[in-house]
Amino acid sequence: MIKAYFYGKQLVPIEKINEEVLKFTDDRCLKMLGFTDTDKVPRSQYMAGCDIVVPVENSINRTAFSALIVAMLDTDKVMIAKWVSRKNAAPKLVVLHPYKAPKFECLYMNILPTVEDIRDYQFGSLIQSTNPQQQAMDNFVDALDLDEIEEEEGIHNDANTFNPTLQYFNQCVIHRIYNGEDSALPEPNQTIQEQSHPETETLERANQQAEELESAFDLIEENKEEARRRQRRVRLRDIVLSGANAEEEKKEVLQEVQPTEEQAVPEMSAEDKQRKFDFNDEEKVDKISSMNPVRDFDKMITDREVDRVEDALKQMREIILEFIRHSIQGDVYEKALDCLKAMRKACKDNDEAKVFNDFLKELKDRFSIGIHKGFYEIIRNSKIGLITKDESFKSNVTKEEANEFFGFTDELIEQVEEQPEDKKDKDDDMFDQIE
């Protein structure tokens, strides 16, 4: 068996002998790279667990370590370092926070993500709540605020709150010691169990708010059996589906996991099984046609076997220019605009901001004057601007520069909508009809 690694969307096989040669080698170390302000490293970026760094047991090391801790606390700084846990292990980028107590000093070490660790997953937008719904939720949270409840001292004190799992384990061990290994396990201790549930007084206090919350939202009980069925159908293919044809492809995936009556009765041969679970049965697109360019472009961009992003962007650029040059009184400007929107979205999602920004500047230089000035005005009115730093870290364009590009004084609004089906599709390629 040979290992393979993803390079973009392509799998590159690496034999074991080559893997040893290409493997990154380094000695075990914790090397300081520099310092930065504490508020510049948000806790949301921490990965994995937390480790503690302490000095080696001698007075010189302790003195130097203590001086470092005090200096970092005084200046409100954290340390950025490279950490290699053992020889030839993968290096990690870490942040170290100082901590000082009367009898203990240390650095808390957390792993930070690199560019390769960032995953840009696409999720559907959440349904916006209404003002009454938001108010009902605020009231419910306030009603369960423990700081506002008059209670006996120490009920919610961390020092008096036990771990129910560990307590029940200890309870079972003691029970088996006195009653033998064959005895049935006891019920969890009632006192410990109560700490896992809200107090009666708290629930009664929030009862009215809970009823208001229930009436504010249209709550539907989920069918557990149907949910389990949907969960079994989820595949990696569902996650990577994107583009205008995502819903149609997703339906095809769900149909594949539902065998027909003929398939369910006889036993499937090895060849049939291979064909059933092969994703190569869908139409492959390696060239964008002028008849339905957005659909072809989306298929090339989302190809899961071959990385066609660069080729797709080049072809889409030529298609847009063809539409503009062969347009008669702007009859295909709308189609060219849809292609430009699709190209912008793809460049933003695939870190190709420079490609789109350079092309948009080229369109402005070529068509802001002349017989195709109308297309430039359509772009300007649609406010399809340059991809900014806020949209892609690969871009070096600010919001102000994007606004100035078309001479806008107000904030540029991106209007990249879901691509509609082309209204002027014809049986034959439209350029075949141009003599």
C-alpha positions in Angstrom: 0.0 0.0 0.0 1.3 3.4 -1.0 0.4 6.6 0.9 -1.0 9.5 -1.0 -1.4 13.2 0.0 -3.6 15.9 -1.3 -2.0 18.7 -3.4 -4.9 21.0 -4.0 -7.6 18.6 -5.2 -5.2 16.0 -6.6 -3.9 13.0 -4.8 -0.1 12.6 -5.1 1.2 9.1 -4.3 4.4 9.1 -2.2 6.4 5.8 -1.9 8.0 5.0 1.5 11.6 5.6 0.3 10.6 9.0 -1.0 8.7 9.9 2.1 11.8 9.5 4.2 13.7 11.8 1.9 11.0 14.4 1.9 10.3 14.2 5.6 11.0 17.4 7.6 13.8 16.8 10.1 14.5 18.8 13.2 15.9 18.4 16.7 13.7 18.5 19.8 13.4 22.2 20.8 11.3 25.0 22.1 12.6 28.1 20.3 11.4 31.6 20.9 10.4 33.5 17.8 9.3 36.8 19.4 6.6 38.5 21.5 3.3 40.1 20.7 0.4 41.8 22.6 -1.9 39.4 24.5 -5.0 40.7 22.8 -3.6 39.9 19.3 -3.9 36.2 20.0 -7.6 35.3 20.5 -8.4 32.2 22.5 -10.6 31.0 19.6 -7.4 30.2 17.7 -6.1 27.7 20.3 -5.8 24.1 19.0 -5.5 20.8 20.9 -4.8 20.9 24.7 -2.7 23.1 27.0 0.8 22.3 28.3 2.8 23.8 31.1 6.4 25.0 30.8 8.5 25.2 34.0 12.2 25.8 34.5 14.8 23.1 35.2 15.5 22.6 38.9 18.4 25.0 39.7 18.5 28.6 41.0 20.0 30.2 37.9 17.2 28.8 35.6 14.5 29.7 38.1 15.8 33.3 38.4 15.9 33.9 34.7 12.5 32.2 34.2 10.9 34.3 36.9 12.4 37.5 35.4 10.8 36.5 32.0 7.4 35.9 33.6 7.4 39.3 35.4 8.5 41.1 32.3 5.8 39.5 30.2 3.1 40.3 32.8 4.3 43.9 33.1 4.2 44.5 29.4 1.1 42.4 28.8 2.9 40.3 26.2 2.8 36.7 25.1 5.6 34.6 23.5 5.4 33.1 20.1 7.6 30.0 19.7 8.4 26.9 17.6 7.9 23.6 19.5 9.2 20.2 18.4 8.1 17.7 20.9 10.6 15.0 19.9 13.3 14.6 17.3 12.0 14.7 13.7 8.5 15.4 14.9 6.3 17.9 13.0 7.1 21.5 14.3 4.2 23.4 15.9 3.6 27.1 16.2 2.7 27.8 19.9 1.8 30.8 22.1 3.0 30.9 25.7 1.1 32.9 28.4 2.8 33.9 31.6 1.3 32.9 35.0 2.5 33.9 38.5 1.3 32.8 41.9 2.9 33.2 45.3 4.6 29.8 45.2 4.4 28.9 41.5 5.3 30.3 38.1 4.9 28.8 34.7 4.1 29.4 31.0 0.9 28.0 29.6 1.5 26.7 26.1 -1.2 26.4 23.4 -0.8 25.4 19.8 -1.7 28.0 17.1 -3.0 27.3 13.6 -1.0 27.9 10.5 -2.4 28.8 7.0 -2.7 25.1 6.2 -4.8 24.5 9.3 -7.5 27.0 8.3 -10.6 25.3 6.7 -12.9 27.6 4.8 -16.1 25.6 5.0 -19.3 27.0 3.4 -22.5 26.9 5.5 -26.0 28.0 4.8 -27.1 31.3 6.4 -29.0 31.1 9.7 -32.6 32.2 9.9 -32.7 35.7 11.3 -34.7 35.9 14.5 -37.5 38.5 15.0 -37.5 41.1 17.8 -40.1 39.2 19.9 -38.1 36.0 19.6 -34.9 37.8 20.6 -36.6 39.4 23.6 -38.1 36.1 24.7 -34.7 34.5 24.6 -33.1 37.4 26.5 -35.8 37.0 29.2 -35.2 33.3 29.5 -31.4 33.7 29.9 -31.9 36.4 32.5 -34.3 34.2 34.4 -31.7 31.5 34.7 -28.9 33.8 35.7 -27.4 32.2 38.9 -25.9 35.5 40.1 -29.5 37.0 40.4 -30.8 34.1 42.4 -30.8 34.3 46.2 -29.4 30.9 47.4 -27.6 29.3 50.2 -23.9 30.2 50.2 -21.8 27.7 48.4 -24.4 25.9 46.3 -22.8 27.0 43.0 -19.3 27.3 44.4 -16.7 25.4 42.2 -15.1 24.0 45.4 -18.4 22.3 46.3 -19.2 20.9 42.8 -18.1 17.4 42.1 -17.4 15.5 38.9 -20.4 13.1 38.6 -18.5 10.6 36.5 -15.6 10.2 39.0 -17.9 10.2 42.0 -20.0 7.4 40.5 -16.9 5.4 39.6 -15.6 5.6 43.2 -19.1 4.7 44.5 -19.1 1.6 42.3 -15.6 0.6 43.4 -16.6 0.8 47.1 -19.8 -1.0 46.4 -18.0 -3.9 44.8 -15.5 -4.1 47.6 -18.2 -4.7 50.2 -20.7 -6.6 48.1 -18.5 -8.6 45.7 -17.9 -8.4 41.9 -21.2 -10.2 41.0 -23.4 -7.6 42.7 -25.4 -5.2 40.6 -24.1 -1.6 40.4 -25.9 0.9 42.6 -27.8 3.9 41.5 -25.8 7.2 41.5 -25.7 9.1 44.7 -28.7 11.4 44.8 -26.7 14.5 46.0 -24.2 14.2 43.2 -27.0 13.6 40.7 -28.9 16.7 41.7 -25.8 18.8 40.8 -26.2 17.6 37.2 -29.7 19.2 36.9 -31.1 22.7 37.4 -32.5 23.3 40.9 -36.3 23.3 41.4 -36.3 26.9 42.5 -34.4 28.0 39.4 -36.8 26.1 37.1 -39.9 27.5 38.8 -38.4 31.0 38.5 -38.0 30.6 34.8 -41.2 28.8 34.1 -43.1 31.8 32.7 -40.1 32.8 30.5 -39.9 29.2 29.2 -43.5 29.3 28.2 -43.1 32.6 26.4 -40.0 31.2 24.6 -41.9 28.2 23.5 -44.7 30.3 22.1 -42.3 32.6 20.3 -40.7 29.8 18.3 -42.4 27.3 16.1 -40.7 24.2 17.6 -41.1 20.9 15.7 -40.1 17.6 17.2 -37.6 15.8 15.0 -38.2 12.3 13.9 -35.3 10.4 15.4 -35.5 7.5 13.0 -35.5 9.9 10.0 -32.5 11.8 11.5 -30.5 8.6 11.9 -31.3 7.7 8.3 -30.1 11.1 7.1 -26.9 10.7 9.1 -26.1 7.4 7.5 -26.4 9.0 4.1 -23.9 11.8 4.7 -20.7 11.4 2.7 -17.6 13.5 2.1 -19.0 14.1 -1.4 -22.0 16.0 0.2 -19.6 18.3 2.0 -17.6 19.4 -1.0 -20.6 19.9 -3.3 -20.8 23.6 -4.3 -22.0 25.8 -7.0 -25.4 26.3 -8.6 -25.9 22.6 -9.3 -25.2 21.5 -5.7 -28.8 20.7 -4.8 -29.3 18.5 -7.9 -26.1 16.6 -7.3 -27.1 16.1 -3.6 -30.4 14.6 -4.7 -28.4 12.2 -6.9 -26.2 11.2 -4.0 -29.3 10.4 -1.8 -30.8 8.3 -4.6 -27.6 6.3 -4.9 -27.9 5.0 -1.3 -31.5 3.8 -1.9 -31.3 0.5 -3.8 -34.1 -0.4 -6.1 -36.1 -3.6 -5.6 -34.1 -5.4 -8.3 -30.8 -4.4 -6.7 -31.8 -5.5 -3.2 -32.8 -9.1 -4.0 -29.8 -10.6 -5.9 -26.3 -10.5 -4.6 -24.1 -7.9 -6.3 -21.0 -9.0 -8.1 -17.6 -7.4 -7.3 -17.7 -5.5 -10.6 -21.2 -4.2 -9.8 -20.1 -3.1 -6.3 -17.2 -1.2 -7.8 -19.4 0.5 -10.3 -22.0 1.4 -7.7 -19.6 3.2 -5.4 -17.6 4.8 -8.2 -18.0 8.6 -8.5 -16.7 8.7 -12.0 -20.1 8.1 -13.5 -21.0 11.9 -13.5 -20.3 14.0 -16.5 -16.7 15.3 -16.7 -16.3 18.9 -18.1 -12.9 20.1 -19.2 -14.1 22.9 -21.6 -16.5 25.7 -21.0 -19.1 26.1 -23.7 -20.8 29.3 -24.6 -24.2 27.7 -24.4 -24.2 27.1 -20.6 -20.9 28.6 -19.3 -21.8 29.0 -15.6 -22.8 25.3 -15.2 -19.6 24.1 -17.0 -17.5 26.5 -15.0 -19.0 25.3 -11.7 -18.3 21.6 -12.7 -14.7 22.3 -13.5 -14.2 24.3 -10.3 -15.7 21.5 -8.1 -13.9 18.6 -9.8 -12.8 16.3 -7.0 -10.3 14.3 -9.0 -8.4 16.9 -11.0 -7.5 20.5 -10.0 -9.0 22.5 -12.9 -9.4 25.8 -11.1 -6.6 27.6 -13.0 -7.8 26.2 -16.4 -11.4 27.1 -15.6 -10.6 30.7 -14.8 -8.6 31.1 -18.0 -11.4 29.6 -20.1 -14.1 31.8 -18.3 -12.0 34.9 -19.0 -11.9 34.1 -22.7 -15.7 33.3 -22.7 -16.5 36.7 -21.1 -14.4 38.5 -23.7 -16.0 36.5 -26.5 -19.5 37.5 -25.2 -18.5 41.2 -25.1 -16.8 41.3 -28.6 -19.6 39.4 -30.4 -22.5 41.2 -28.6 -24.8 43.2 -30.9 -26.4 46.1 -29.1 -25.7 44.3 -25.8 -27.8 41.2 -26.5 -25.5 38.9 -24.5 -24.2 41.4 -21.9 -26.4 39.8 -19.3 -24.9 36.4 -19.9 -21.4 37.9 -19.7 -22.3 39.5 -16.4 -23.5 36.2 -14.9 -20.2 34.7 -15.9 -18.3 37.5 -14.3 -20.3 37.0 -11.0 -19.5 33.3 -11.1 -15.9 34.0 -11.7 -15.7 36.4 -8.8 -17.2 33.9 -6.4 -14.9 31.2 -7.5 -11.8 33.4 -7.2 -12.8 34.4 -3.7 -13.5 30.9 -2.5 -10.3 29.4 -4.1 -7.9 32.2 -3.0 -7.5 33.5 -6.6 -8.3 37.1 -5.8 -5.5 38.5 -7.9 -6.7 36.8 -11.0 -10.2 38.4 -10.7 -8.9 41.8 -9.7 -6.4 41.9 -12.7 -9.2 40.8 -15.1 -11.6 43.4 -13.7 -9.0 46.1 -14.2 -8.4 44.8 -17.8 -12.2 45.1 -18.5 -12.2 48.7 -17.2 -9.2 49.6 -19.4 -10.6 48.0 -22.5 -14.3 48.8 -22.3 -14.8 52.0 -20.3 -14.7 53.7 -23.7 -15.7 52.6 -27.1 -18.6 50.6 -28.6 -18.8 48.2 -25.6 -18.9 50.9 -23.0 -22.4 49.7 -22.1 -21.0 46.5 -20.6 -18.7 48.5 -18.4 -21.6 50.6 -17.2 -23.6 47.4 -16.4 -20.6 46.1 -14.2 -20.5 49.5 -12.5 -24.2 49.6 -11.8 -24.2 46.0 -10.5 -21.3 47.0 -8.1 -19.3 43.9 -8.8 -16.1 45.3 -7.4 -12.6 44.2 -6.6 -12.1 41.4 -4.1 -10.9 43.1 -0.9 -8.7 42.0 2.0 -11.8 41.4 4.1 -13.0 38.8 1.6 -9.7 37.0 0.9 -6.4 37.1 2.6 -4.8 36.7 -0.8 -6.0 40.2 -1.8 -4.1 43.4 -1.1 -7.0 45.7 -2.0 -8.7 47.7 0.7 -12.4 48.7 0.9 -11.5 52.3 0.1 -9.5 51.2 -3.1 -12.4 49.0 -4.2 -14.9 51.9 -3.8 -12.6 54.3 -5.7 -12.2 51.8 -8.5 -15.6 52.6 -9.9 -15.8 56.1 -8.3 -18.3 55.1 -5.6 -18.6 57.3 -2.5 -20.7 54.9 -0.5 -19.7 51.4 0.7 -19.4 48.9 -2.1 -22.0 46.2 -1.9 -21.2 42.8 -3.4 -24.1 41.5 -5.4 -23.1 38.0 -6.3 -26.3 36.1 -6.4 -27.1 32.5 -7.2 -26.8 32.1 -10.9 -30.1 31.7 -12.7 -30.7 29.3 -15.6 -29.7 31.0 -18.9 -32.8 32.4 -20.6 -31.3 32.2 -24.0 -30.1 28.6 -24.2 -30.3 27.2 -27.6 -29.9 23.8 -29.1 -26.6 24.6 -30.7 -23.6 26.5 -29.4 -24.3 30.2 -30.0 -20.9 31.0 -31.6 -21.5 28.3 -34.2 -24.2 30.6 -35.6 -21.8 33.5 -36.0 -20.3 33.7 -39.4 
